[in-house]
Amino acid sequence: MTTDPTDQFDEYRVLLSRQEAKRLRQSLLSPPAPVAADPVDAPLGADHLHDGADDRGLITETLPLVTPFDLLISDLYAVMFDQHPYLRGLFPESMAFQQAHLERAFHFLIDRLDRPEEVTAFCARLGRDHRKLGVRPVHYEVFETALVEALRRRAGALWRQDAEEAWKRMLRRAVAAMVRGAEAALAERPFWNATVTEHQLHRPDLAVLRVSPAEPFPYRAGQYALLQSPLLTRAWRPFHVACAPRRDGDLTFHIRRTGPGGVSDALVHRTRVGDPLLIGPAQGTMTLGDDDLKHDVVIAASGTGWAGAKALVQDLARRRLPGRGAQLFLGVRTRDDLYDLAAVADLERRHPWLRTVTVTGGAAEGDAFAEAMARRAALSRGLVFVSGPPALAATVRRLRALGLPAERVRHDLAASSPAALGG
């Protein structure tokens, strides 16, 4: 039996109408709540009163009942699309990327349940991004219902009610921050139209794109943005802007193909000069302020993380502060991975205050990369920027373990992790 698409969207409208009626009823029956100074800092409801560490313990203890995550997530989406077929249209055709990144999002939330500030900041960014996907608060309720059903299916008769409540509280904390993040960005436009003006293959799996936004695109050196290709609608992926703001307003992105059929594949192999792109708002805290230049800075980059590092070096060069320098660590598996070597050499030649260290092989990853930096750089005073793939999160953790205060390490997890929780 097939379902008429009109019926699906009638269901959607009914669901949204019920949600709006529920909100109106609550607003009429409840006293007005005090307005928080910042929507992201507003209370998260009754669920925030529970101890995050206790919930983390409950979830971790019962994980063997519901994992592996790929099966849990497959069940979750199966339940959600079976009960609400219209939701399938909010997702890309291939769900592989979504499923893999939802698994990483679950790991992130579980690992940090006892660190609510990190969860709130991360999920606020995700909520901001969800605006581009057409996600409404009612969708989070549908997602929760599907998750609970998937948990019960996986665990069967062994499932525990206290663990289910812990999962629900974790999800509701995340959703509360996501909703507040979206609301805080209501006045912000969700995307910019742009045109590809240059497309250069540096390797068979890596392209450098220059794009021209139709209108000025505000950002700071070191930030990233989500890109969408018309070849894959509803799929957004984060990439660092590989240049400091330019007079002509053009942007550069370094795109490495990470697999077949995805956004990176479309941008590297199926995008041409003249093609349109959509660019989401600039994001990220890996930026320099005037107060950050009291000491030398250290910049570490791996893979196409060089894009963000390159923008930071250009920003430093424009500021021209006498007596201040920067040390750049480039982590590569082999020398062949130095795809933009000419640009590195040119920056070194023009800026004597820049010193570059290339770290190769196993020393360019995780703990070893952090230890190589600690041996060859003065990390005791200035800021340390870490730009690159998710594996560099281990490098950041090791830098902190070596005594570097968290406030002096800048690394944007969202630039290399899920663009959306569940989407």
ROTI-505358 format. One record per residue (C-alpha): x, y, z. Coordinates in Angstrom, 2 decimals. Example, Ala and Ser with C-alpha at 12.3 -4.5 7.8 and 13.67 -1.06 7.14 Angstrom:
<ropas>
<xx: 12.30&yy: -4.50&zz: 7.80>
<xx: 13.67&yy: -1.06&zz: 7.14>
</ropas>
This chain:
<ropas>
<xx: 0.00&yy: 0.00&zz: 0.00>
<xx: 1.40&yy: 3.40&zz: -0.95>
<xx: 0.87&yy: 6.62&zz: 0.97>
<xx: -0.26&yy: 9.73&zz: -0.86>
<xx: 2.31&yy: 12.53&zz: -0.26>
<xx: -0.62&yy: 14.87&zz: 0.38>
<xx: -1.71&yy: 12.65&zz: 3.26>
<xx: 1.81&yy: 12.76&zz: 4.69>
<xx: 1.91&yy: 16.56&zz: 4.72>
<xx: -1.65&yy: 16.76&zz: 6.07>
<xx: -0.34&yy: 14.71&zz: 8.98>
<xx: 2.57&yy: 17.13&zz: 9.28>
<xx: 0.26&yy: 20.14&zz: 9.45>
<xx: -1.94&yy: 18.44&zz: 12.05>
<xx: 1.11&yy: 17.63&zz: 14.16>
<xx: 2.36&yy: 21.21&zz: 14.00>
<xx: -1.12&yy: 22.55&zz: 14.81>
<xx: -1.30&yy: 20.33&zz: 17.87>
<xx: 2.11&yy: 21.54&zz: 18.99>
<xx: 1.14&yy: 25.20&zz: 18.61>
<xx: -2.14&yy: 24.60&zz: 20.46>
<xx: -0.24&yy: 22.88&zz: 23.26>
<xx: 2.13&yy: 25.84&zz: 23.55>
<xx: -0.76&yy: 28.33&zz: 23.59>
<xx: -2.60&yy: 26.35&zz: 26.29>
<xx: 0.57&yy: 26.19&zz: 28.41>
<xx: 1.13&yy: 29.93&zz: 28.05>
<xx: -2.44&yy: 30.69&zz: 29.14>
<xx: -2.42&yy: 28.36&zz: 32.16>
<xx: 1.11&yy: 29.04&zz: 33.38>
<xx: 2.41&yy: 32.23&zz: 35.03>
<xx: 4.91&yy: 34.14&zz: 32.88>
<xx: 8.46&yy: 32.88&zz: 33.31>
<xx: 11.28&yy: 35.32&zz: 34.05>
<xx: 13.21&yy: 36.31&zz: 30.97>
<xx: 16.81&yy: 35.07&zz: 30.93>
<xx: 19.56&yy: 37.46&zz: 29.89>
<xx: 20.75&yy: 34.97&zz: 27.29>
<xx: 18.44&yy: 32.31&zz: 25.80>
<xx: 21.23&yy: 29.76&zz: 25.85>
<xx: 21.74&yy: 30.29&zz: 29.58>
<xx: 18.06&yy: 29.90&zz: 30.44>
<xx: 17.06&yy: 26.98&zz: 32.73>
<xx: 16.55&yy: 23.68&zz: 30.96>
<xx: 13.38&yy: 22.68&zz: 32.85>
<xx: 12.97&yy: 20.06&zz: 35.58>
<xx: 15.39&yy: 17.67&zz: 33.88>
<xx: 18.35&yy: 19.92&zz: 34.70>
<xx: 17.81&yy: 19.23&zz: 38.42>
<xx: 19.01&yy: 15.64&zz: 38.02>
<xx: 22.68&yy: 14.86&zz: 38.48>
<xx: 24.31&yy: 14.44&zz: 35.08>
<xx: 26.97&yy: 12.13&zz: 36.50>
<xx: 24.28&yy: 9.80&zz: 37.87>
<xx: 22.52&yy: 9.72&zz: 34.51>
<xx: 25.80&yy: 9.03&zz: 32.78>
<xx: 26.35&yy: 6.08&zz: 35.11>
<xx: 22.89&yy: 4.64&zz: 34.38>
<xx: 23.28&yy: 5.02&zz: 30.61>
<xx: 26.81&yy: 3.59&zz: 30.57>
<xx: 25.82&yy: 0.64&zz: 32.76>
<xx: 23.01&yy: -0.37&zz: 30.40>
<xx: 24.72&yy: 0.40&zz: 27.06>
<xx: 25.48&yy: -3.29&zz: 26.39>
<xx: 21.72&yy: -3.89&zz: 26.29>
<xx: 21.10&yy: -1.45&zz: 23.42>
<xx: 24.37&yy: -1.27&zz: 21.47>
<xx: 26.03&yy: -1.51&zz: 18.98>
<xx: 24.98&yy: 2.04&zz: 18.18>
<xx: 24.57&yy: 1.45&zz: 14.46>
<xx: 21.74&yy: -1.03&zz: 15.12>
<xx: 20.13&yy: 1.22&zz: 17.73>
<xx: 20.20&yy: 4.17&zz: 15.33>
<xx: 18.86&yy: 2.08&zz: 12.43>
<xx: 15.93&yy: 1.06&zz: 14.64>
<xx: 15.41&yy: 4.67&zz: 15.70>
<xx: 15.10&yy: 5.94&zz: 12.13>
<xx: 12.96&yy: 2.97&zz: 11.12>
<xx: 10.48&yy: 3.76&zz: 13.89>
<xx: 10.49&yy: 7.49&zz: 13.13>
<xx: 9.94&yy: 7.14&zz: 9.38>
<xx: 7.34&yy: 4.40&zz: 9.83>
<xx: 5.28&yy: 6.52&zz: 12.22>
<xx: 5.84&yy: 9.84&zz: 10.40>
<xx: 6.72&yy: 9.23&zz: 6.71>
<xx: 6.83&yy: 12.97&zz: 5.93>
<xx: 10.01&yy: 13.29&zz: 8.02>
<xx: 11.99&yy: 11.29&zz: 5.47>
<xx: 11.91&yy: 14.37&zz: 3.24>
<xx: 13.95&yy: 16.34&zz: 5.78>
<xx: 16.92&yy: 13.98&zz: 5.35>
<xx: 19.34&yy: 13.33&zz: 2.48>
<xx: 18.76&yy: 10.29&zz: 0.27>
<xx: 21.67&yy: 8.42&zz: 1.85>
<xx: 21.39&yy: 8.01&zz: 5.62>
<xx: 24.88&yy: 6.58&zz: 6.16>
<xx: 26.47&yy: 9.92&zz: 7.03>
<xx: 23.59&yy: 10.86&zz: 9.32>
<xx: 23.75&yy: 7.58&zz: 11.19>
<xx: 27.51&yy: 7.73&zz: 11.69>
<xx: 27.38&yy: 11.28&zz: 13.00>
<xx: 24.40&yy: 10.66&zz: 15.25>
<xx: 26.46&yy: 7.90&zz: 16.85>
<xx: 29.25&yy: 10.39&zz: 17.48>
<xx: 26.72&yy: 12.84&zz: 18.91>
<xx: 25.45&yy: 10.20&zz: 21.34>
<xx: 29.03&yy: 9.48&zz: 22.42>
<xx: 29.63&yy: 13.20&zz: 22.92>
<xx: 26.52&yy: 13.65&zz: 25.06>
<xx: 27.13&yy: 10.56&zz: 27.20>
<xx: 30.79&yy: 11.41&zz: 27.79>
<xx: 29.92&yy: 14.96&zz: 28.89>
<xx: 26.74&yy: 14.53&zz: 30.90>
<xx: 28.67&yy: 15.69&zz: 33.96>
<xx: 29.85&yy: 18.80&zz: 32.04>
<xx: 26.61&yy: 20.62&zz: 31.19>
<xx: 28.33&yy: 23.80&zz: 29.96>
<xx: 30.02&yy: 21.88&zz: 27.12>
<xx: 26.79&yy: 20.10&zz: 26.21>
<xx: 24.84&yy: 23.36&zz: 26.18>
<xx: 27.38&yy: 25.17&zz: 23.99>
<xx: 27.64&yy: 22.27&zz: 21.54>
<xx: 23.88&yy: 21.71&zz: 21.25>
<xx: 23.14&yy: 25.43&zz: 20.92>
<xx: 25.28&yy: 25.42&zz: 17.77>
<xx: 23.45&yy: 22.37&zz: 16.47>
<xx: 20.09&yy: 24.02&zz: 17.08>
<xx: 21.26&yy: 27.06&zz: 15.17>
<xx: 22.16&yy: 24.81&zz: 12.22>
<xx: 18.86&yy: 22.94&zz: 12.33>
<xx: 17.03&yy: 26.03&zz: 11.07>
<xx: 18.35&yy: 25.31&zz: 7.58>
<xx: 16.86&yy: 21.82&zz: 7.69>
<xx: 13.32&yy: 22.94&zz: 8.47>
<xx: 13.42&yy: 21.35&zz: 11.92>
<xx: 10.79&yy: 22.53&zz: 14.42>
<xx: 10.55&yy: 21.81&zz: 18.17>
<xx: 7.81&yy: 19.24&zz: 17.50>
<xx: 10.33&yy: 17.13&zz: 15.57>
<xx: 12.40&yy: 16.68&zz: 18.72>
<xx: 9.39&yy: 15.16&zz: 20.45>
<xx: 8.99&yy: 12.72&zz: 17.57>
<xx: 12.70&yy: 11.92&zz: 17.78>
<xx: 12.43&yy: 11.20&zz: 21.53>
<xx: 9.47&yy: 8.86&zz: 21.02>
<xx: 11.37&yy: 6.96&zz: 18.31>
<xx: 14.51&yy: 6.74&zz: 20.47>
<xx: 12.57&yy: 5.30&zz: 23.41>
<xx: 10.92&yy: 2.70&zz: 21.18>
<xx: 14.31&yy: 1.76&zz: 19.67>
<xx: 15.85&yy: 1.37&zz: 23.14>
<xx: 13.01&yy: -0.92&zz: 24.19>
<xx: 13.33&yy: -2.99&zz: 21.02>
<xx: 17.04&yy: -3.46&zz: 21.45>
<xx: 16.97&yy: -4.39&zz: 25.15>
<xx: 13.71&yy: -6.35&zz: 25.20>
<xx: 12.61&yy: -7.69&zz: 28.58>
<xx: 15.92&yy: -6.64&zz: 30.16>
<xx: 15.24&yy: -2.93&zz: 29.68>
<xx: 15.18&yy: -0.78&zz: 32.79>
<xx: 12.87&yy: 2.15&zz: 33.42>
<xx: 15.52&yy: 4.13&zz: 35.32>
<xx: 17.88&yy: 3.90&zz: 32.33>
<xx: 15.10&yy: 4.99&zz: 29.98>
<xx: 14.43&yy: 8.05&zz: 32.12>
<xx: 18.16&yy: 8.88&zz: 32.09>
<xx: 18.23&yy: 8.70&zz: 28.27>
<xx: 15.19&yy: 10.96&zz: 28.08>
<xx: 16.72&yy: 13.51&zz: 30.46>
<xx: 19.95&yy: 13.52&zz: 28.43>
<xx: 18.06&yy: 14.08&zz: 25.20>
<xx: 15.84&yy: 16.78&zz: 26.72>
<xx: 18.86&yy: 18.69&zz: 28.03>
<xx: 20.33&yy: 18.60&zz: 24.54>
<xx: 17.05&yy: 19.58&zz: 22.89>
<xx: 16.47&yy: 22.48&zz: 25.32>
<xx: 19.87&yy: 23.91&zz: 24.37>
<xx: 19.20&yy: 23.30&zz: 20.66>
<xx: 15.86&yy: 25.12&zz: 20.80>
<xx: 17.44&yy: 28.03&zz: 22.64>
<xx: 20.26&yy: 28.13&zz: 20.12>
<xx: 17.74&yy: 28.30&zz: 17.27>
<xx: 15.70&yy: 30.99&zz: 19.02>
<xx: 18.81&yy: 33.06&zz: 19.72>
<xx: 19.56&yy: 33.04&zz: 15.99>
<xx: 16.07&yy: 33.96&zz: 14.76>
<xx: 17.28&yy: 37.32&zz: 13.44>
<xx: 20.24&yy: 35.71&zz: 11.70>
<xx: 19.84&yy: 34.64&zz: 8.10>
<xx: 20.20&yy: 30.85&zz: 7.70>
<xx: 22.34&yy: 30.87&zz: 4.54>
<xx: 23.96&yy: 32.89&zz: 1.74>
<xx: 23.84&yy: 32.12&zz: -1.97>
<xx: 27.26&yy: 31.84&zz: -3.60>
<xx: 28.87&yy: 30.88&zz: -6.92>
<xx: 32.00&yy: 28.78&zz: -7.47>
<xx: 34.56&yy: 30.96&zz: -9.29>
<xx: 37.60&yy: 28.63&zz: -9.12>
<xx: 37.95&yy: 24.86&zz: -8.68>
<xx: 41.46&yy: 23.40&zz: -8.46>
<xx: 42.34&yy: 19.76&zz: -7.82>
<xx: 45.49&yy: 19.59&zz: -5.67>
<xx: 45.24&yy: 15.80&zz: -5.40>
<xx: 42.74&yy: 13.27&zz: -6.76>
<xx: 40.90&yy: 13.47&zz: -3.44>
<xx: 41.36&yy: 17.16&zz: -2.57>
<xx: 40.10&yy: 20.35&zz: -4.17>
<xx: 40.43&yy: 24.04&zz: -3.34>
<xx: 37.31&yy: 26.05&zz: -4.14>
<xx: 37.02&yy: 29.80&zz: -4.41>
<xx: 33.45&yy: 31.01&zz: -4.08>
<xx: 31.83&yy: 34.42&zz: -4.41>
<xx: 28.83&yy: 35.12&zz: -2.12>
<xx: 26.00&yy: 37.09&zz: -3.68>
<xx: 26.04&yy: 39.38&zz: -0.64>
<xx: 28.77&yy: 40.18&zz: 1.91>
<xx: 29.46&yy: 37.19&zz: 4.16>
<xx: 30.54&yy: 38.22&zz: 7.67>
<xx: 33.13&yy: 36.04&zz: 9.40>
<xx: 36.42&yy: 36.12&zz: 11.28>
<xx: 39.65&yy: 34.36&zz: 10.40>
<xx: 39.67&yy: 30.85&zz: 11.86>
<xx: 35.92&yy: 30.30&zz: 11.64>
<xx: 34.09&yy: 27.65&zz: 9.62>
<xx: 30.79&yy: 27.47&zz: 7.75>
<xx: 28.42&yy: 24.76&zz: 6.60>
<xx: 28.20&yy: 24.20&zz: 2.84>
<xx: 25.40&yy: 22.67&zz: 0.80>
<xx: 25.71&yy: 21.58&zz: -2.82>
<xx: 22.60&yy: 21.57&zz: -5.04>
<xx: 23.67&yy: 18.04&zz: -5.95>
<xx: 22.78&yy: 16.93&zz: -2.39>
<xx: 20.00&yy: 19.04&zz: -0.96>
<xx: 19.40&yy: 18.94&zz: 2.81>
<xx: 22.98&yy: 17.75&zz: 3.41>
<xx: 25.26&yy: 20.34&zz: 5.05>
<xx: 28.91&yy: 19.78&zz: 5.98>
<xx: 31.34&yy: 22.04&zz: 7.91>
<xx: 34.51&yy: 23.42&zz: 6.30>
<xx: 36.94&yy: 26.06&zz: 7.56>
<xx: 37.25&yy: 29.23&zz: 5.51>
<xx: 40.83&yy: 29.08&zz: 4.25>
<xx: 41.48&yy: 32.81&zz: 4.14>
<xx: 41.17&yy: 35.88&zz: 6.31>
<xx: 38.40&yy: 38.29&zz: 5.16>
<xx: 39.28&yy: 39.71&zz: 1.74>
<xx: 38.44&yy: 43.02&zz: 0.12>
<xx: 36.64&yy: 41.34&zz: -2.77>
<xx: 34.53&yy: 39.26&zz: -0.34>
<xx: 35.48&yy: 35.93&zz: -1.93>
<xx: 35.98&yy: 32.83&zz: 0.24>
<xx: 38.25&yy: 29.81&zz: -0.16>
<xx: 37.54&yy: 26.28&zz: 1.08>
<xx: 39.78&yy: 23.20&zz: 1.14>
<xx: 37.68&yy: 20.08&zz: 0.54>
<xx: 39.00&yy: 16.55&zz: 1.03>
<xx: 36.84&yy: 13.73&zz: -0.30>
<xx: 36.02&yy: 11.47&zz: 2.64>
<xx: 33.92&yy: 8.89&zz: 0.80>
<xx: 31.66&yy: 8.24&zz: -2.18>
<xx: 28.30&yy: 9.90&zz: -2.60>
<xx: 28.64&yy: 12.57&zz: 0.06>
<xx: 28.98&yy: 16.35&zz: 0.10>
<xx: 32.77&yy: 16.22&zz: -0.08>
<xx: 32.59&yy: 13.90&zz: -3.09>
<xx: 30.16&yy: 16.27&zz: -4.81>
<xx: 32.36&yy: 19.30&zz: -4.14>
<xx: 35.62&yy: 17.62&zz: -5.20>
<xx: 34.51&yy: 15.64&zz: -8.26>
<xx: 31.14&yy: 16.96&zz: -9.45>
<xx: 31.34&yy: 20.71&zz: -8.92>
<xx: 32.45&yy: 23.12&zz: -11.63>
<xx: 33.11&yy: 26.84&zz: -12.01>
<xx: 29.78&yy: 28.65&zz: -12.20>
<xx: 27.93&yy: 26.17&zz: -9.99>
<xx: 25.87&yy: 27.53&zz: -7.08>
<xx: 26.45&yy: 26.74&zz: -3.41>
<xx: 24.72&yy: 27.63&zz: -0.16>
<xx: 26.83&yy: 28.83&zz: 2.79>
<xx: 25.58&yy: 28.75&zz: 6.38>
<xx: 26.51&yy: 31.46&zz: 8.93>
<xx: 30.11&yy: 31.61&zz: 10.14>
<xx: 30.73&yy: 29.72&zz: 13.37>
<xx: 33.53&yy: 28.83&zz: 15.73>
<xx: 35.69&yy: 30.25&zz: 18.47>
<xx: 39.07&yy: 29.55&zz: 16.89>
<xx: 39.63&yy: 33.27&zz: 16.35>
<xx: 42.03&yy: 36.01&zz: 17.46>
<xx: 41.10&yy: 39.11&zz: 19.42>
<xx: 43.32&yy: 42.08&zz: 20.23>
<xx: 43.77&yy: 40.85&zz: 23.80>
<xx: 45.03&yy: 37.50&zz: 22.50>
<xx: 48.22&yy: 38.96&zz: 21.05>
<xx: 50.08&yy: 39.74&zz: 24.27>
<xx: 52.19&yy: 36.61&zz: 23.73>
<xx: 53.32&yy: 34.42&zz: 20.86>
<xx: 50.73&yy: 31.95&zz: 19.60>
<xx: 50.99&yy: 28.30&zz: 18.57>
<xx: 48.90&yy: 26.94&zz: 15.70>
<xx: 48.61&yy: 23.20&zz: 15.06>
<xx: 46.93&yy: 21.78&zz: 11.97>
<xx: 46.40&yy: 18.39&zz: 10.41>
<xx: 44.93&yy: 17.52&zz: 7.02>
<xx: 42.61&yy: 20.18&zz: 5.66>
<xx: 42.69&yy: 21.75&zz: 9.12>
<xx: 45.45&yy: 23.73&zz: 7.42>
<xx: 42.62&yy: 25.84&zz: 5.97>
<xx: 41.71&yy: 27.34&zz: 9.35>
<xx: 45.38&yy: 27.66&zz: 10.30>
<xx: 46.16&yy: 29.48&zz: 7.06>
<xx: 43.42&yy: 32.04&zz: 7.74>
<xx: 44.81&yy: 32.63&zz: 11.24>
<xx: 48.35&yy: 33.19&zz: 9.92>
<xx: 46.99&yy: 35.69&zz: 7.37>
<xx: 45.12&yy: 37.45&zz: 10.17>
<xx: 48.29&yy: 37.67&zz: 12.25>
<xx: 50.18&yy: 39.08&zz: 9.28>
<xx: 47.64&yy: 41.88&zz: 8.80>
<xx: 47.88&yy: 42.91&zz: 12.44>
<xx: 51.68&yy: 43.40&zz: 12.22>
<xx: 52.38&yy: 43.46&zz: 15.95>
<xx: 56.10&yy: 43.99&zz: 16.58>
<xx: 57.82&yy: 41.52&zz: 18.84>
<xx: 55.12&yy: 38.87&zz: 18.48>
<xx: 55.54&yy: 35.60&zz: 16.65>
<xx: 53.77&yy: 32.36&zz: 15.81>
<xx: 54.84&yy: 28.75&zz: 15.62>
<xx: 52.99&yy: 26.56&zz: 13.15>
<xx: 52.89&yy: 22.76&zz: 13.56>
<xx: 51.75&yy: 20.84&zz: 10.48>
<xx: 50.85&yy: 17.22&zz: 11.17>
<xx: 50.97&yy: 14.95&zz: 8.09>
<xx: 51.09&yy: 11.20&zz: 7.66>
<xx: 53.55&yy: 11.54&zz: 4.76>
<xx: 55.28&yy: 14.44&zz: 3.01>
<xx: 52.86&yy: 13.96&zz: 0.10>
<xx: 50.06&yy: 15.20&zz: 2.37>
<xx: 51.56&yy: 18.72&zz: 2.28>
<xx: 49.20&yy: 19.70&zz: -0.53>
<xx: 49.64&yy: 23.48&zz: -0.08>
<xx: 53.38&yy: 23.55&zz: 0.48>
<xx: 53.95&yy: 26.53&zz: -1.83>
<xx: 51.62&yy: 28.66&zz: 0.30>
<xx: 53.39&yy: 27.56&zz: 3.51>
<xx: 56.78&yy: 28.46&zz: 2.04>
<xx: 55.49&yy: 31.82&zz: 0.82>
<xx: 54.10&yy: 32.73&zz: 4.26>
<xx: 57.42&yy: 31.80&zz: 5.90>
<xx: 59.38&yy: 33.85&zz: 3.35>
<xx: 57.25&yy: 36.96&zz: 3.79>
<xx: 56.88&yy: 36.75&zz: 7.58>
<xx: 60.10&yy: 36.10&zz: 9.52>
<xx: 58.11&yy: 35.88&zz: 12.76>
<xx: 56.48&yy: 32.63&zz: 11.55>
<xx: 58.29&yy: 29.37&zz: 12.31>
<xx: 56.99&yy: 26.10&zz: 10.85>
<xx: 57.55&yy: 22.59&zz: 12.17>
<xx: 56.41&yy: 19.58&zz: 10.16>
<xx: 55.48&yy: 16.51&zz: 12.20>
<xx: 55.12&yy: 13.31&zz: 10.17>
<xx: 53.91&yy: 9.75&zz: 10.60>
<xx: 52.53&yy: 8.49&zz: 13.89>
<xx: 53.86&yy: 11.55&zz: 15.71>
<xx: 51.30&yy: 13.69&zz: 13.84>
<xx: 48.30&yy: 12.21&zz: 15.65>
<xx: 46.73&yy: 12.16&zz: 19.09>
<xx: 48.91&yy: 12.24&zz: 22.18>
<xx: 52.13&yy: 12.09&zz: 20.16>
<xx: 51.25&yy: 15.29&zz: 18.29>
<xx: 50.62&yy: 17.13&zz: 21.58>
<xx: 53.90&yy: 15.88&zz: 23.02>
<xx: 55.81&yy: 16.95&zz: 19.89>
<xx: 54.34&yy: 20.43&zz: 20.32>
<xx: 55.22&yy: 20.53&zz: 24.01>
<xx: 58.85&yy: 19.63&zz: 23.26>
<xx: 59.35&yy: 22.28&zz: 20.59>
<xx: 57.11&yy: 25.21&zz: 21.56>
<xx: 56.68&yy: 27.52&zz: 24.51>
<xx: 53.18&yy: 26.58&zz: 25.65>
<xx: 53.30&yy: 28.25&zz: 29.03>
<xx: 51.89&yy: 31.68&zz: 28.11>
<xx: 50.09&yy: 32.25&zz: 24.80>
<xx: 47.12&yy: 30.71&zz: 23.01>
<xx: 47.22&yy: 27.36&zz: 21.24>
<xx: 44.96&yy: 26.79&zz: 18.22>
<xx: 44.26&yy: 23.23&zz: 17.05>
<xx: 42.63&yy: 22.83&zz: 13.63>
<xx: 41.81&yy: 19.57&zz: 11.92>
<xx: 39.89&yy: 16.28&zz: 11.92>
<xx: 38.09&yy: 14.71&zz: 14.90>
<xx: 41.21&yy: 12.73&zz: 15.85>
<xx: 42.79&yy: 15.99&zz: 17.04>
<xx: 40.35&yy: 16.03&zz: 19.95>
<xx: 42.77&yy: 13.53&zz: 21.52>
<xx: 45.59&yy: 16.03&zz: 20.93>
<xx: 43.59&yy: 18.71&zz: 22.76>
<xx: 42.95&yy: 16.36&zz: 25.69>
<xx: 46.65&yy: 15.55&zz: 25.92>
<xx: 47.62&yy: 19.23&zz: 25.86>
<xx: 45.31&yy: 19.81&zz: 28.81>
<xx: 46.74&yy: 16.79&zz: 30.61>
<xx: 50.21&yy: 18.29&zz: 30.11>
<xx: 49.08&yy: 21.32&zz: 32.09>
<xx: 47.77&yy: 23.71&zz: 29.44>
<xx: 44.67&yy: 25.48&zz: 30.84>
<xx: 41.50&yy: 24.80&zz: 28.86>
<xx: 40.87&yy: 28.52&zz: 28.27>
<xx: 44.14&yy: 28.78&zz: 26.32>
<xx: 43.31&yy: 25.98&zz: 23.86>
<xx: 40.95&yy: 26.79&zz: 20.98>
<xx: 39.58&yy: 23.92&zz: 18.94>
<xx: 36.15&yy: 23.80&zz: 17.33>
<xx: 34.72&yy: 20.32&zz: 17.72>
<xx: 31.68&yy: 21.19&zz: 15.61>
<xx: 33.90&yy: 21.97&zz: 12.63>
<xx: 34.67&yy: 18.28&zz: 12.32>
<xx: 31.67&yy: 16.61&zz: 13.91>
<xx: 27.92&yy: 16.22&zz: 13.44>
<xx: 26.25&yy: 19.07&zz: 11.66>
<xx: 23.02&yy: 18.11&zz: 13.31>
<xx: 21.81&yy: 15.82&zz: 16.04>
<xx: 20.02&yy: 13.16&zz: 14.08>
<xx: 20.22&yy: 15.06&zz: 10.78>
</ropas>
